[in-house]
């Protein structure tokens, strides 16, 4: 099986004859059109590689205080358990 390339058909114009996103099927997604629209908007942004890395780094820095609080609380609980079991 080759997943890399999709076949191109001469008679395919891109129209959908029947929507297969039917409730009750395991692949049903009620927000499928919304997700496709968001994906299209993100592709239109044309963000450079450097800008994308800066955005990811900024997100990491935004989550850092919360991560440190969780890590500190875990350490305190482990220390208390160690003292209690001693």
Secondary structure, DSSP 8 states (H G I E B T S, - for coil): ---S-----TT--S--SS----TTSTT--TTHHHHHHHHHHHHHT---HHHHHHHHHHHHHHHHHHHHHHHHHHHHHHHHHHHHH-
